[in-house]
Structures are given as C-alpha cells and as structure tokens.
C-alpha cells in the first residue's frame, strides 16, 4: 500500500506539471509587433499628393523678414560709378532711389596703400596687415584703383589723419590720405525693406566701391 501511495503521488505531480507547464515554465519573451489595421490606411489621390508638394515648396520659399522700420543709405557715388552700383543692386533684385548729395556732405577722405602690381601680391600684404591686428582692410577692385589696399574712408578729415599716423607707427609704409571726390558732385542710393541677407550682400560689394558706406537712416528722412 505504501508503494502504491507514492506511485499515485508521483503520477499526480507529473499530471499537474504537464497541464500547468505554462505557469511552471514561462514562454520565451516574444517581440511585440504593431498591428496593422487595413481600415485605417488612407490612399491619397494624385491631386492630394500634388497639394502636399506645393505646400512643402511654399514653406521652403518663405523669404526672410525685412529689418523692421529701417531704411538704408548707400553712399557716396560719383556720376561715373552710380550706374555701376545700380547695376549691382539690380543683380540682387533691389531697387534704390537716387539722392543728390551736397558737396560738403559728400566729402570722403580715404586712407590707403597705393595699388600693387598683382592681385596676389595685394592679397598677401592685406593678410599680413590683418595679422598685425588691422581689421578694416580690403583689396580694392575698382578699375582705377585695382589692387590698392583700403584702410578706411571718413567724412571727418581728422579721423583719416589719425588713422594714417597710427598705421605709420605700426611700420606700414606708403600709407596715403586723399580726398576721394575732388570737389565733384556725388549721389546716394536709398533702400527700404532690406533683409539681413540683402544687407550682407551689399556689404560684399565694398571692394568695387571703396568710397561707399552702407548705413541705417531714418525712413522719414528718405
């Protein structure tokens, strides 16, 4: 009887384990996959696809906002280079109003190093000057003064004289100061609603127009 008892006990334990194997031995973890609901899939028509493409293109073509309530004056220009400046603005799709400048207000005193024989030599020397800590330096591309090095242009002659002496004290030779307009009439170009990118593009034209400065002015004055 004792042996039969243990035999039945072992059989019962085995049957219990067999029918409850999911509890005793848990199933390996399976990667859960997102169920796809066919009824939720929407097929777009060609018209809807084209509408999405146009919407994305419209977002991509949004232009930068103009600098709010700010006008700019780009000056000064002689009769000889005024048309050239207007042409460069036209390439940027910009239009400007021409304003005549009184002789006294149009005076500009230029501090510069006379032209070098080649552009390569001028660029090399300009880099050397910048290495000395002189930041306002650029190689002029204006035909008459091509490959000269400009250090600054001032409406106040005393400021020009001060810069000339400062450069000479740093060992820079052949630094000259001259009056750019020589008493001739000059004009300014007035621009409105410029974006920051457009302002940057105009400033890049400095080598071609060394006597011209771009500055903010009151819109009411224009």
C-alpha positions in Angstrom: 0.0 0.0 0.0 2.8 2.3 0.8 4.4 1.9 -2.6 1.0 2.4 -4.3 0.6 5.7 -2.4 3.9 7.1 -3.6 3.2 5.9 -7.2 -0.1 7.7 -7.3 1.5 10.8 -5.8 4.3 10.8 -8.4 1.7 10.4 -11.2 -0.4 13.3 -9.8 2.6 15.6 -9.6 3.5 14.7 -13.2 0.0 15.3 -14.5 -0.2 18.6 -12.6 3.1 19.8 -14.1 2.0 18.7 -17.6 -1.3 20.7 -17.6 0.3 23.7 -15.9 3.5 23.8 -17.9 2.8 27.4 -19.0 3.0 28.5 -15.4 5.8 26.3 -14.3 7.9 27.1 -17.5 7.0 30.6 -18.8 7.1 31.0 -22.6 10.1 32.9 -24.1 9.5 36.6 -24.5 8.3 37.4 -28.0 8.8 40.7 -29.8 5.6 42.6 -30.0 4.7 43.9 -33.4 2.3 46.7 -34.0 -0.9 45.5 -35.5 -1.7 46.9 -38.9 -5.3 48.0 -39.3 -6.1 48.0 -43.0 -9.3 50.1 -42.4 -7.0 52.9 -41.1 -4.8 53.1 -44.2 -5.8 56.0 -46.5 -4.8 56.1 -50.2 -4.1 59.6 -51.4 -5.2 60.7 -54.8 -2.7 62.4 -57.2 -4.4 65.7 -56.6 -3.8 65.4 -52.8 -0.2 64.4 -53.4 0.4 67.5 -55.6 -1.2 69.7 -53.0 1.2 68.4 -50.3 4.2 69.0 -52.6 3.0 72.6 -53.3 2.6 73.2 -49.5 6.2 72.0 -48.8 7.5 74.1 -51.7 5.7 77.2 -50.3 7.3 76.7 -46.9 10.7 76.3 -48.4 10.3 79.6 -50.4 9.4 81.7 -47.4 11.8 84.7 -47.5 13.5 86.3 -44.5 11.6 89.1 -43.0 12.9 92.6 -43.7 14.6 94.5 -41.0 11.6 96.3 -39.4 11.2 100.0 -39.8 14.8 100.5 -41.0 16.0 102.3 -44.2 19.5 102.3 -45.6 21.6 104.9 -47.4 24.5 103.6 -49.6 26.8 106.5 -50.4 28.6 108.2 -51.9 28.8 107.6 -55.7 30.2 109.7 -58.4 28.4 110.1 -61.8 30.9 107.6 -63.2 30.1 104.7 -60.8 26.5 105.4 -59.9 25.2 103.4 -62.8 27.6 100.6 -61.9 26.2 100.5 -58.4 22.6 100.5 -59.6 23.5 97.6 -61.9 24.9 95.6 -59.0 21.8 96.2 -57.0 19.7 95.1 -60.0 21.6 91.7 -59.9 20.3 91.4 -56.3 16.8 92.3 -57.5 16.9 95.5 -55.4 15.8 99.0 -56.4 17.1 102.2 -54.9 16.1 105.9 -55.0 18.9 108.3 -56.1 19.5 111.3 -53.8 21.8 114.1 -54.7 24.4 114.9 -52.0 25.6 118.5 -51.3 29.4 118.8 -52.0 30.2 119.4 -48.3 28.3 116.4 -47.1 29.7 114.1 -49.9 33.4 114.6 -48.9 35.2 111.4 -48.1 38.8 111.2 -47.0 40.5 107.9 -47.9 43.4 106.2 -46.2 45.0 103.6 -48.4 48.1 101.9 -49.7 48.6 102.6 -53.5 48.0 99.7 -55.9 50.3 96.7 -56.1 51.3 95.2 -59.5 49.3 92.0 -59.0 46.2 90.9 -57.0 48.1 88.0 -55.5 50.7 90.5 -54.0 47.9 92.8 -52.7 46.1 89.9 -51.0 49.3 88.7 -49.4 50.1 92.1 -48.0 46.5 92.5 -46.8 46.7 89.2 -44.9 50.0 90.5 -43.3 48.3 93.7 -42.2 45.4 91.7 -40.7 47.9 89.6 -38.8 49.1 92.9 -37.2 45.7 93.5 -35.8 44.4 95.9 -38.5 40.8 94.6 -39.1 39.4 97.1 -41.6 41.5 96.0 -44.6 40.4 95.0 -48.1 41.8 94.8 -51.6 40.2 97.3 -53.9 38.7 96.0 -57.2 37.6 99.4 -58.6 39.3 99.7 -62.0 41.1 103.0 -61.4 42.4 101.7 -58.0 42.6 98.0 -58.6 44.9 96.1 -56.1 45.2 99.1 -53.8 44.6 98.3 -50.1 42.0 100.4 -48.3 42.2 101.0 -44.6 39.2 103.2 -44.2 37.1 106.2 -45.5 36.0 109.0 -43.4 33.8 112.1 -43.7 35.9 113.7 -41.0 39.4 114.5 -42.2 40.9 114.5 -38.7 39.9 110.8 -38.2 41.6 110.0 -41.5 44.8 111.8 -40.4 44.7 109.9 -37.0 44.4 106.5 -38.8 47.2 107.4 -41.2 49.6 108.2 -38.3 48.5 105.1 -36.4 49.3 102.8 -39.4 52.7 104.5 -39.9 53.5 104.0 -36.3 53.0 100.2 -36.9 55.6 100.3 -39.6 53.3 100.3 -42.6 54.9 102.2 -45.4 53.4 104.3 -48.2 50.1 104.9 -46.4 48.4 107.8 -48.1 45.4 110.0 -47.4 43.4 111.7 -50.2 40.0 113.4 -50.9 38.0 110.9 -52.9 35.5 113.3 -54.6 37.9 116.1 -55.6 35.0 118.6 -55.2 32.7 116.9 -57.7 29.0 116.2 -57.2 28.0 112.9 -55.6 24.9 110.9 -55.1 23.5 108.4 -52.6 21.3 105.4 -53.1 18.3 105.0 -50.6 16.9 101.5 -50.0 14.0 100.3 -48.0 12.7 96.9 -46.6 16.1 95.2 -46.8 16.5 91.8 -45.2 19.6 90.9 -43.2 20.9 88.8 -46.1 20.5 91.6 -48.6 22.4 94.0 -46.3 25.2 91.4 -46.1 25.2 91.1 -49.9 25.6 94.8 -50.4 28.5 94.9 -48.0 30.2 92.3 -50.0 30.4 94.9 -52.9 32.8 97.0 -50.8 35.9 96.1 -52.9 34.2 97.5 -56.1 33.0 100.7 -54.3 35.6 101.6 -51.6 34.2 105.1 -51.1 30.7 103.9 -50.4 29.4 103.1 -47.0 26.1 101.4 -46.1 24.4 102.9 -43.0 21.0 102.9 -41.4 19.0 106.1 -41.7 15.6 107.3 -40.6 12.9 106.2 -43.0 11.1 109.6 -42.5 14.3 111.3 -43.8 14.2 109.4 -47.0 
